[in-house]
Amino acid sequence: MAMAALRREGRRFAAPLISNNPINPLHSSFAPAKEQALMGVRSISTQIVRNRMKSVRNIQKITKAMKMVAASKLRAIQTRAENSRGLWQPFTALLGDTPSVDVKKNVIVTISSDKGLCGGINSTSVKISRALHKLNSGPDRESKYVVLGEKAKAQLVRDSKKDIELILTELQKNPLNYTQVSVLADDILKNVEYDALRIVFNKFQSVVSFLPTTATVLSPEVVEREAESGGKLGELDSYEIEGGETKSEILQNLSEFQFSCVLFNAVLENACSEQGARMSAMDSSSRNAGEMLDRLTLTYNRTRQASITTELIEIISGASALEG
């Protein structure tokens, strides 16, 4: 008799749970999974939520560690970048910076990073390089690329492979110094023919700010031509030449030294901008992971509470059936 009564009470309590208007259909053991799916019930396992929370927590640890590493590297590079500005500034005072000079052979030196996760600094450099290439191309003019860094290489190879003269990567594998960069500058000067070298890089301003910059280095022939036509470079004739070197030889040495100094500063400035952008990106990622973790924790607590509530309802229903 008791078992028959329990079955009757079980059917009486199970009927509303599988009806069109269920009392609490979230996690009901009375309603089969197929019927729950037909009713549109969405159930989620607490184990799945826990695994997801664990994954997000691990990602947050990684992003925080990457932010700390980027901050450490930034402090080491920033001082050297600020000191390197004293190398190219005298050349700007002497020769000026003439980005609007019209020449036939332009070489665009695009500086980027070898690694990602640093915001849009590489895309910005590539975008400016493409604009300069388009601006300085024509029937009687040509523009070529010299690419420094894997990220610019990956983007420019897609549509401008035939215009790339030289590719150099892994610049920051070892700590940057002037000797290393001067060797790279010498390789560039030996492998390309140019009238103007246009160096595109990101100038470091702060951890959250960088300024896309273009520096122009003219060939000795163009410098001499511009000096004869007057303007800023016309002041070169007011200097006296000592020793047995001619004016052309002095301009050749000045041009090569200017390029190596500007390139050294540009590489350091871009490295600072890269680490600053990576710090900002990892900080944003850590905050987003924290927000996602909060939402997952809320979902987990709600799911767990719903499961407990359902189990309590089932126990009370069974006890009521036995009492009846």
N, C-alpha and C positions, 0 to 999 in steps of 0.2 A: 504493500500500500504506500509506504513512504517513497519508494523508488518511482512508483507511478505518479505520485503527487509531484515529485521533483521534476520528472519529465514534463508534466503539464505546466508547472511554473516556469521551467526553462523555455518551453515554447512560447509561453505568454510574454516573457521578458525578451526573448530573441526576436519576436515579430516586429516590434517597433524599430529595432536596430537595423533591420534590413529593409525597412519600408522606404518610401520616397521621401519622408521627412524624419530622418533618424535623430535620436536624442543626442548621441555623441558618436559619430561614425569614425573618429580619427583612428583609433587602434582597437577595434573590436574583434575579439576572438570568436564571436558568434557569427559574424559575416565573413564568408569566404573571400579570398583575395580577388577572385574573378568578379564577384558581386561588388566588392569595394571599387574595383577599377571601373565597372559600369556606372557606378554612382558618382564617379569623379573624385573619389577620396584620394588624397595625396598623403602618403605616409613616408616617413623618413627614419632611417635607422640611426640610433644614437652612436653606433660604432662608426658609421660613415662620417657623421659630424665630427667625432673625436679625431678621426684620421685627417680630416680636412683641417681642423684646428692645429694639429701637430705639424702639418705641412706649412701652413701659414706662419706658425711660430718659428720654424726653422728658416724660412725665407727672411723673416724679420731679423733674425740673428745674423744672417749673411749680409744683408744690406747695412746693418749697423756696423759690422766689422769693416765692410768696404768703405763706408764713410770715414771711419777712423784712419784707415790706411791712406785714403786720399788726403785727409787733413795733414797727416804726417809728411807725405810727399810734397804737398803744397808749401808747407813752411820751409822745406829744404830748397825748393826751386825758386820761391818768390824773391829771396834775398839776392840770388845770383842773377835773376832777371832784372831786378832794379839796378844792380851794379853794371849790367851789360849795356844799359841805356847810355852810359857815358862813352861807349865806343863809337856808336854811329851818329850821335848828335853833332860832333865836330864836322863830320862830312856833310851833314845837312846844312850847317852854317856856311861851309865852304862852297859846296856844289849845288846846294838846294835840293828840292824834291819836286820833279816836274812830271807829274802823272799824265799831263795832257800833251806831252811831246809826241809829234807825229813821226814815226819811223816805219821802215818796211818790215823788219824782222823783230817780232815780239816773242819773248819766252816768258810764259806765266809759270812761276814757281808756286805750287799749291802745297801748303803745309797742313797736315792733319795728324790725327793720332793713329796708333796701331790697334788700339782697343776701343770698344764701344762703351755703352752705359754712361755716357757723358753728355746727354742732352743733344742739342742741335748744332754744336760748334762745327762739326765736320760738314754737315749739310750747308751751313752758311758759307764756309770757305769754298766749297764746290760751286755753289750758286753764283758767288762773285766771280770765280774763275771763268765760268761759262759766259757770264756777261762780258767780261773783259775780252775773252776769245772772240765773241761775236762782234764786239765793238771794234776790235783791231784786225778784223779779217776783211779782205776785199780782193779785187782783181790784181792789184799791184802790192798787196801786203799779205803777210802770212803770220800766223800765230801758232806756237807750239807749247806743249805742256811739259813741265818737269814736276813729277809727283813725289812728295815726301809723305809716307804714311800709308798704311793698308786701307784705311777707310776712304780716303780720296781716290785711291787706286780702284777700289771696288766700284765706285760710282762713275768715274770718268771712263773706265774701260768699256762700259756698256755702249756709249754712243760716240766716243772720241778716241778710240784706240789708235787710229792712224795718225793722230796728231800728238801722241805722247812720245817724246824723245827719250826720256829717262825716268826710271822708277827706283826710288830708294826707300827701304822700309827698315823697321826695327831700330829706329834712331835712339829710342830711350831704353834699349836693352841694357846699356851701361850708362852710368852718370854722364850727362853731357858736359863737355868742356870745349874750349875754343880750338884746341888742336884737332879734335875729332871733327868739328864742324868745318874748319878750314880745309881739311882733306876732302870733305864732301863738296865744298864750294869749288875746289880745284878740279874735281872730277866733272862737275857741271860745266865749268868754263871750257874744259877740254873737249867735251862731247857735244856742245851745242854752238851754233852760230847765232849771234844776237846783235841787235842794235839797242834793245832795252830789255832789262830783266824786271819783271813785275812780280814782286813777292807778296803773296796773299796769306795772311795769318790773322789770328785773333789776339788782340792786345788785351792783356789782363788789366782790369780796373778794380774789381773786388771779387769776393767769393761768388756773388750772385750776378755779376755784371762783367761782360767782356765786349770789346769793340772790334768789329771786323775792319781790318786795316790793309792797305796796299802801299808798299814801298817800292820806289822805282830807282833802279841803278842803270845808268847809261854806259854804253861802250865808250872807250877812249876817243874813237873817231867822232861819235855824236857829241861828246863833251867838247871836243875841239871845234866842231862846227857851230855848236850853240854859243861857244865863247866868242867866236868871231862875229856872230850876229848880235851880240850885246846881251842885255838882260842880266840876270843873276850870275850866269856863268861868264859874262864879260869881265867881271872883276878879277878873273884869274890872271889876266895880263898885267895887273898891277903888282904881282908878286915877282920877286927876283929869283932866278934859278942859280943855285950854287952847285959846284962840282961839274963833272964832265957829262952828265946826263942831259939829253934833249927834253924838250917839252913833251913830245910824244911818249917817251919812255916814262917820264914822271906821271903823266896821265894814265898810262897803262898800269903802273904800280898802284896808283891811287884807286883806280876803278876796281882792281882785283881785291885790294885790302878793304875797300868800302863794301863790296859784296859779301866778303867773309864776315865782316862785323855786323852788317845788317841781318845776314842769315842767322848768325849766332843769337842775336837778340830776338829775332822772329821765332826761332825754335823754342827758346826759353819762355817767351811770352805765351806762345801757343800751349806749351806744356803746363804753364800756370793756369791758363784758362780751362784746359782739359780737366785738371784736378779740381778746380773750383766748381765746374759744371758737374763733375761726378759727385762731389760732396752734396750739391743741391739735389741731384737726381736720387741719390741713395737716401737722403733725408726724407724726400717726398715718398719714396717707396716704403720706408719704415713707417711713416705715418699712415699710409694707405693700408699697410699690413695690420697695423694696430686697429684701425677702424673695421677692417674685415674680421679681425679676431673678436672684436666686441659684438658684431652682428652674429657671428657663428656661435659665440657663447650664449647669446640670447636665444637663438634657435635651439641650441642643445638643451637649455634649461626648460624651454617651452615643451619640447618633445618629451623630455624626461618627466615633466610634470603631467603631461597628457597621458603618458603611459601609466604612471602611478594612479592617476584618477580613474582610468579605465579598469585597472586591476581592483581598486577599491569597490567600484560599482559592481564588478562581477562577484566579488566576495560577499557584498551585502545582498545582492540578488540571490545568490545561492543560499545564504543564511535565512533569508526571508522565505524561500521556497521550502526549506527544511522545517521551519517553524509552522508553515501552513499545512 
